[in-house]
Amino acid sequence: MNFENSLRFAKEMDDNDPLKLFRKEFIIPSVNGKEQIYFLGNSLGLQPKKTENAIKEVLNQWSAYGVEGFFKGDKPWLYAHDKLTKPLAAIVGALPHEVVVMNQLTVNLHLMLVSFYKPQGERIKIICEAKAFPSDQYMLETHVRHHTLNPRETIIEVQPRNGEHTIRTEDILNTIEKHKDETALVLFSGINYYTGQLFDIAAITEAAHKAGAVAGFDLAHAAGNIDLSLHKWNVDFACWCSYKYLNSGPGAIGAVFIHEKHHEDHSLSRFAGWWGYDQATRFKMDKGFKPMKGAEGWQLSTPSFILYASHKAALEIFERAGWERIRTKRSLLNNYLWYSLKNLNDTASDKIIEFITPDSEKERGCQVSMLMLKRGREIFNELERNGVMVDWREPDVIRLAPVPLYNSFEEVWKFVDILKGIL
Ligand SMILES: *Cc1c(COP(=O)(O)O)cnc(C)c1O
């Protein structure tokens, strides 16, 4: 694609964008009647217009039937789950019975470690990325302590090399190989929240398995963003939230992938609850836990059907837009952003931006993290004053992520033009 740095070109790209009408399905935040340039879909995806009605339907079901809402009406709550797993499985490259919508991300990571982190003998270590999202670090640290192990001796963090911002795949694979007799679990994010680096999930999984370890992933910044083939890659488990690229609302319900090869393994520990009990006989309230088949057998509690509704409203947009069109636009939109930003940086007499996100398309999704070499906070404040919503991460990083479902090429052009003005 031959990009051009002009408003005319950006508008032409929008005219030719098969997803352009999808922007109208979202509520774009405005200030004084002016739409903001919202590049924070990596943090909290925007609200689909249909979400409000979807939530109202649950409230109506509740007012019409009370507790009978579980079984009555056109959308009985008891079967609401089945409507979520198919579209979600398509997004993460899983079989529908490998996906379960439940709880929230950090909770689910803990639950997955109950099943998949079994320190035994020498094999006790966990290999992960340095500077993982803090919640993941706290999760690992406290989970390891729960096994009466010392986090400092048990958790191995793979670091970027000196002077580099991202972690080389070869360093990850070599670390796994080096600790192959003592590693129980390899746990990485799909995309690091700070640098935007996309890890090679397939290669990490393969290396972990070769070392006799389990491979798990936190896909908070990957689900709904990049192509995933969790089943084919043979990933053991993965967890994600659905309020970032999946647009399901603040504190939306999370989800888990558990590869089908583990479904019948009765040696795995589980923390069980009645919602994971065989659905046909659940309400007999019998003694002795009998899990549902598949990933759904890992559920514990009655889910929030209000959160189901907002999740479903968002997933329906993905289904209608179609993953193929989403990925094509993601690629064009983000390559256009990179082209324009690099152009800006290269022509500046004084270099101000250092990109810490890898610029190869194989190593990134929608997010670009810019380390500001000077005036960072001031530039960020000016962007905000000009109606651009991006975020600031201490000490000096601006993160932004134009997303294919509701951002436009014109917004990318405008953003870079505003940034140019500030510089
Ligand atoms: C957003 C994010 C979280 C947040 O966890 P919650 O339990 O949903 O609050 C955790 N880990 C990563 C990697 C994230 O990006």
The ligand as an SDF file (V2000), in Angstrom:
LIG
                    3D

 15 15  0  0  0  0  0  0  0  0999 V2000
   -6.2150   -5.0570   31.7720 C   0  0  0  0  0  0  0  0  0  0  0  0
   -5.3700   -6.1320   32.3050 C   0  0  0  0  0  0  0  0  0  0  0  0
   -5.6700   -6.7670   33.5280 C   0  0  0  0  0  0  0  0  0  0  0  0
   -6.8230   -6.3160   34.3880 C   0  0  0  0  0  0  0  0  0  0  0  0
   -7.2790   -7.3600   35.1880 O   0  0  0  0  0  0  0  0  0  0  0  0
   -8.7730   -7.3530   35.7700 P   0  0  0  0  0  0  0  0  0  0  0  0
   -8.7680   -8.5440   36.6400 O   0  0  0  0  0  0  0  0  0  0  0  0
   -9.6960   -7.4230   34.6050 O   0  0  0  0  0  0  0  0  0  0  0  0
   -8.9580   -6.0760   36.5210 O   0  0  0  0  0  0  0  0  0  0  0  0
   -4.8580   -7.8150   33.9260 C   0  0  0  0  0  0  0  0  0  0  0  0
   -3.7980   -8.2220   33.1780 N   0  0  0  0  0  0  0  0  0  0  0  0
   -3.4910   -7.6230   32.0070 C   0  0  0  0  0  0  0  0  0  0  0  0
   -2.3220   -8.0990   31.2170 C   0  0  0  0  0  0  0  0  0  0  0  0
   -4.2520   -6.5610   31.5520 C   0  0  0  0  0  0  0  0  0  0  0  0
   -3.9200   -5.9520   30.4140 O   0  0  0  0  0  0  0  0  0  0  0  0
  1  2  1  0
  2  3  1  0
  2 14  2  0
  3  4  1  0
  3 10  2  0
  4  5  1  0
  5  6  1  0
  6  7  2  0
  6  8  1  0
  6  9  1  0
 10 11  1  0
 11 12  2  0
 12 13  1  0
 12 14  1  0
 14 15  1  0
M  END
$$$$
